Amino acid sequence: MDALTVLALAAFGSTAYLATLSTVKWLNQQASRTKVAGLVVVGLVLCALIGTMASASESVVIGFVVGAGITPPVRRWILQRSRPVAGH
């Protein structure tokens, strides 16, 4: 298993998760018909992406799953951190 491949695909899995999350949030603000069609398309794209990766190699799948699995808790942690306010 190539560690660099796993690391690169972890970054890609993280990016895929964040792109999907943003798309679904945007679709939830749309009309019902657009929302359903958009969610179907997002699901099909994700299935095709994961199927393509699964046929590539084991390290590709592991990296993608690790990246997509680690991103949600890290994102929540970043959003919960308090940001210091700059004083003037």
C-alpha positions as CSV (number, residue, x, y, z in Angstrom):
1,M,0.0,0.0,0.0
2,D,1.5,3.3,-1.0
3,A,1.2,5.9,1.8
4,L,1.4,8.8,-0.5
5,T,-1.6,7.5,-2.5
6,V,-3.6,7.0,0.7
7,L,-2.7,10.6,1.8
8,A,-3.6,12.1,-1.6
9,L,-6.9,10.2,-1.7
10,A,-7.7,11.2,1.9
11,A,-7.5,14.8,0.8
12,F,-9.7,14.0,-2.2
13,G,-12.2,12.2,0.1
14,S,-12.3,15.3,2.3
15,T,-12.9,17.6,-0.7
16,A,-15.6,15.3,-2.0
17,Y,-17.4,15.3,1.4
18,L,-17.2,19.1,1.7
19,A,-18.4,19.6,-1.9
20,T,-21.3,17.2,-1.4
21,L,-22.2,18.9,1.9
22,S,-22.3,22.4,0.3
23,T,-24.3,21.1,-2.7
24,V,-26.9,19.4,-0.4
25,K,-27.2,22.6,1.7
26,W,-27.8,24.6,-1.4
27,L,-30.3,22.1,-2.8
28,N,-32.3,22.2,0.5
29,Q,-33.0,25.9,-0.3
30,Q,-34.4,25.1,-3.7
31,A,-37.9,24.2,-4.8
32,S,-39.0,20.7,-4.1
33,R,-38.7,19.5,-7.6
34,T,-35.2,20.9,-8.1
35,K,-34.2,19.5,-4.7
36,V,-35.3,15.9,-5.5
37,A,-33.6,16.0,-9.0
38,G,-30.4,17.5,-7.6
39,L,-30.2,14.9,-4.8
40,V,-30.6,12.1,-7.3
41,V,-27.8,13.5,-9.4
42,V,-25.6,14.0,-6.4
43,G,-26.2,10.3,-5.3
44,L,-25.5,9.0,-8.8
45,V,-22.2,11.0,-9.0
46,L,-21.1,9.8,-5.6
47,C,-21.9,6.2,-6.5
48,A,-19.9,6.5,-9.8
49,L,-17.0,8.1,-8.0
50,I,-16.9,5.5,-5.3
51,G,-17.3,2.7,-7.8
52,T,-14.5,4.0,-9.9
53,M,-12.2,4.3,-6.9
54,A,-13.1,0.8,-5.7
55,S,-12.0,-0.6,-9.0
56,A,-8.6,1.2,-8.8
57,S,-6.9,-0.4,-5.7
58,E,-7.2,-1.0,-2.0
59,S,-5.1,2.0,-1.0
60,V,-7.3,4.3,-3.1
61,V,-10.4,3.1,-1.3
62,I,-8.8,3.3,2.2
63,G,-7.5,6.8,1.6
64,F,-10.9,8.1,0.3
65,V,-12.8,6.5,3.2
66,V,-10.3,7.9,5.8
67,G,-10.6,11.4,4.3
68,A,-14.3,11.4,4.1
69,G,-14.6,9.9,7.6
70,I,-12.3,12.3,9.3
71,T,-13.6,15.5,7.8
72,P,-17.0,15.8,9.6
73,P,-15.6,15.7,13.1
74,V,-12.7,18.0,12.2
75,R,-15.1,20.4,10.5
76,R,-17.4,20.5,13.6
77,W,-14.4,21.1,15.8
78,I,-13.2,24.0,13.6
79,L,-16.7,25.6,13.6
80,Q,-17.0,25.3,17.4
81,R,-13.7,26.9,18.2
82,S,-14.1,30.4,19.5
83,R,-12.5,33.1,17.4
84,P,-10.7,35.8,19.3
85,V,-12.0,39.3,18.5
86,A,-9.4,41.8,17.5
87,G,-9.5,44.9,19.7
88,H,-8.8,48.4,18.4
